[in-house]
Amino acid sequence: MPKLVNYTAVVAAANLNPTIFTQSWLTKFGILKETDFHKQSTLFTPLAVNATGKGFTLMVVPERIQIGFLSADVATRSGQTILKRSIGTIINELPHTPLLAVGFNFDWVLVPEDSKEIAKIEKKLFISESNPLAKEFGSPNANFGCYLSKDISWARLKLDIKPVTLKDNEPALQMTFNFHLDLEGEDKDKSVCAFLENWDEACELSEKLSNRLGKGWSK
């Protein structure tokens, strides 16, 4: 079955000031707890803030605010709640932040039951014999991937699928999902908060499509 290996939410901004996000500010609004700042990963500088809460990391740099989850379990079970408490609170408390875009990112990995069959699987999934380039990439060591995108009701969905090699030298396919929304108009803060409400739906959709692609050949 597909394995969820990366899960982040990002808000792109222009000239964001990381110095606003002090320890006292983050605790005042309930984004982090006092005990979170004793971890070695904590960093406060004029150019970057990095701190780890329960099950997630918060990073703030001049061009973005990012929440990364520490496990697939946290991302799928508590992700939407954490995002509303962290990014949602930040957006509400800093309404004049110059926001540009918001997005979700999910990386799913599909590992074949038989690693020797990966080339055949890729070729079957991603290249047609009628493709003018098919003959040029007919060797056993050829690799294939795919890019797909479409509009959904609340975002632009972009999906990049490519072969990867895992740490144990095991071949796999990685499906990288990006749900993206460019922010326009005067109510950008409301648009971000509305977007955050779709985290669970995005996670479920990415899992469904990953299961569909891996059916019949992945572990």
C-alpha positions as CSV (number, residue, x, y, z in Angstrom):
1,M,0.0,0.0,0.0
2,P,1.2,3.6,-0.6
3,K,3.2,5.2,2.2
4,L,2.8,8.9,3.1
5,V,6.3,10.3,3.6
6,N,5.9,14.1,3.4
7,Y,3.1,16.4,4.4
8,T,3.3,20.1,4.6
9,A,1.1,23.2,4.4
10,V,2.7,26.5,3.1
11,V,1.6,30.1,2.9
12,A,3.7,32.2,0.6
13,A,4.1,35.8,1.5
14,A,6.2,38.9,0.6
15,N,8.6,40.4,3.1
16,L,7.3,38.6,6.1
17,N,9.0,39.6,9.3
18,P,10.2,36.6,11.3
19,T,11.0,38.7,14.3
20,I,7.3,39.0,15.1
21,F,7.2,35.3,15.9
22,T,8.9,35.4,19.3
23,Q,8.5,32.8,22.0
24,S,6.1,34.9,23.9
25,W,4.0,35.8,20.9
26,L,3.7,32.1,19.8
27,T,2.7,31.0,23.3
28,K,0.4,34.0,23.9
29,F,-1.8,32.8,21.0
30,G,-1.6,29.1,21.7
31,I,0.4,28.2,18.7
32,L,3.1,26.6,20.8
33,K,3.6,25.7,24.4
34,E,6.5,26.9,26.7
35,T,7.8,23.3,26.9
36,D,8.2,23.2,23.1
37,F,11.1,25.7,23.2
38,H,13.4,23.4,25.1
39,K,14.0,21.3,22.0
40,Q,17.3,21.5,20.1
41,S,15.5,22.3,16.8
42,T,14.3,25.7,18.1
43,L,15.8,28.6,16.2
44,F,15.0,32.4,16.5
45,T,16.9,34.8,14.2
46,P,16.0,37.9,12.3
47,L,15.8,35.8,9.1
48,A,14.2,32.6,10.3
49,V,12.2,31.0,13.0
50,N,12.0,27.2,13.5
51,A,10.2,25.5,16.4
52,T,8.7,22.0,17.0
53,G,5.3,21.6,18.6
54,K,3.5,18.3,19.4
55,G,3.6,16.4,16.2
56,F,4.6,19.3,13.9
57,T,7.2,21.8,13.0
58,L,6.7,25.6,12.4
59,M,9.0,27.4,10.1
60,V,8.8,31.1,9.3
61,V,11.1,32.9,6.8
62,P,10.5,36.2,4.9
63,E,8.9,34.4,1.9
64,R,6.7,31.8,3.7
65,I,5.1,30.2,6.7
66,Q,5.3,26.4,6.7
67,I,3.8,23.7,8.9
68,G,5.4,20.2,8.5
69,F,4.0,17.1,10.2
70,L,6.3,14.7,12.0
71,S,4.3,11.6,11.1
72,A,1.6,10.4,8.8
73,D,-0.6,9.6,11.7
74,V,-0.5,13.2,13.0
75,A,-1.0,14.5,9.4
76,T,-4.1,12.4,8.7
77,R,-5.7,12.4,12.2
78,S,-4.9,15.9,13.5
79,G,-3.6,17.8,10.6
80,Q,-6.6,20.1,10.0
81,T,-6.9,21.0,13.6
82,I,-3.2,21.9,13.9
83,L,-3.3,24.0,10.8
84,K,-6.3,26.0,12.0
85,R,-4.6,26.5,15.4
86,S,-1.2,27.5,13.9
87,I,-1.5,29.1,10.4
88,G,-5.1,30.1,11.0
89,T,-4.3,31.9,14.2
90,I,-1.3,33.6,12.6
91,I,-3.3,34.9,9.7
92,N,-6.1,36.2,11.9
93,E,-3.7,37.9,14.3
94,L,-1.6,39.5,11.5
95,P,-4.3,40.6,9.0
96,H,-2.0,42.9,7.1
97,T,0.5,40.2,6.2
98,P,1.2,40.4,2.4
99,L,-0.1,37.0,1.4
100,L,0.6,35.6,-2.1
101,A,-0.5,31.9,-2.2
102,V,-1.4,28.9,-0.1
103,G,-0.8,25.2,-0.7
104,F,-0.8,21.7,0.6
105,N,1.9,19.1,-0.3
106,F,1.7,15.3,0.0
107,D,4.4,12.8,-1.1
108,W,3.3,9.2,-1.4
109,V,5.7,6.3,-2.2
110,L,4.7,3.2,-4.0
111,V,7.0,0.2,-3.7
112,P,6.6,-2.7,-6.2
113,E,6.1,-6.3,-4.9
114,D,8.8,-7.3,-7.3
115,S,11.6,-4.7,-7.7
116,K,12.8,-6.3,-10.9
117,E,9.4,-5.4,-12.5
118,I,9.6,-1.7,-11.9
119,A,10.7,-0.8,-15.5
120,K,7.8,-2.8,-17.0
121,I,5.4,-1.2,-14.5
122,E,6.6,2.3,-15.4
123,K,6.4,1.7,-19.1
124,K,2.9,0.2,-18.9
125,L,1.7,3.1,-16.7
126,F,3.3,6.1,-18.4
127,I,4.2,5.6,-22.0
128,S,2.1,4.5,-25.0
129,E,3.5,2.6,-27.9
130,S,2.1,5.3,-30.1
131,N,4.3,7.9,-28.4
132,P,6.9,9.1,-30.9
133,L,9.6,8.8,-28.2
134,A,8.7,5.2,-27.1
135,K,11.3,3.5,-29.3
136,E,14.0,5.8,-28.1
137,F,13.4,4.7,-24.5
138,G,12.9,1.0,-25.1
139,S,15.9,-0.2,-23.2
140,P,15.5,-2.2,-19.9
141,N,17.1,0.6,-17.9
142,A,14.7,3.3,-19.1
143,N,12.6,5.1,-16.5
144,F,9.3,6.8,-16.9
145,G,7.1,9.3,-15.0
146,C,4.2,11.6,-15.5
147,Y,2.8,15.1,-14.8
148,L,-0.9,15.8,-14.4
149,S,-2.8,18.9,-13.3
150,K,-6.4,20.1,-13.2
151,D,-8.7,22.5,-11.4
152,I,-10.8,21.3,-8.5
153,S,-13.4,23.3,-6.7
154,W,-11.0,25.0,-4.2
155,A,-7.5,24.7,-5.7
156,R,-5.3,23.7,-8.7
157,L,-4.2,20.1,-8.2
158,K,-0.7,19.3,-9.6
159,L,0.6,15.8,-9.5
160,D,4.1,14.8,-10.4
161,I,5.0,11.1,-10.5
162,K,8.6,9.9,-10.9
163,P,10.8,7.0,-10.2
164,V,13.0,7.2,-7.0
165,T,15.4,5.0,-5.2
166,L,14.8,4.5,-1.5
167,K,17.6,4.4,1.2
168,D,17.8,0.6,0.9
169,N,18.3,0.9,-2.9
170,E,14.8,-0.3,-3.4
171,P,13.1,1.2,-6.5
172,A,9.8,3.0,-6.1
173,L,7.4,5.5,-7.6
174,Q,6.9,8.8,-5.8
175,M,3.6,10.7,-6.2
176,T,4.0,14.4,-5.3
177,F,0.7,16.1,-4.8
178,N,0.4,19.9,-4.7
179,F,-2.9,21.7,-4.0
180,H,-2.3,25.4,-4.8
181,L,-4.3,28.6,-4.7
182,D,-3.0,32.0,-5.7
183,L,-4.4,34.7,-3.4
184,E,-6.2,37.6,-5.0
185,G,-8.6,40.4,-3.8
186,E,-8.9,42.1,-0.5
187,D,-9.9,39.1,1.7
188,K,-6.8,37.0,1.4
189,D,-6.8,36.1,5.1
190,K,-10.3,34.7,4.7
191,S,-9.2,32.8,1.6
192,V,-6.4,31.2,3.5
193,C,-8.6,30.1,6.4
194,A,-11.1,28.7,4.0
195,F,-8.4,26.8,2.2
196,L,-7.2,25.2,5.5
197,E,-10.6,23.6,5.9
198,N,-9.8,21.4,2.9
199,W,-6.8,19.6,4.4
200,D,-8.6,16.4,5.2
201,E,-10.2,16.3,1.8
202,A,-6.8,16.8,0.1
203,C,-5.2,14.1,2.2
204,E,-8.0,11.6,1.4
205,L,-7.9,12.4,-2.3
206,S,-4.1,12.0,-2.5
207,E,-4.4,8.7,-0.7
208,K,-7.3,7.5,-3.0
209,L,-5.4,8.3,-6.2
210,S,-2.2,6.7,-4.8
211,N,-4.0,3.5,-4.0
212,R,-5.6,3.5,-7.5
213,L,-2.2,3.8,-9.2
214,G,-0.6,1.2,-7.0
215,K,-3.4,-1.4,-7.3
216,G,-2.2,-4.8,-8.4
217,W,1.6,-4.2,-8.3
218,S,2.6,-2.3,-5.2
219,K,3.2,-3.7,-1.7
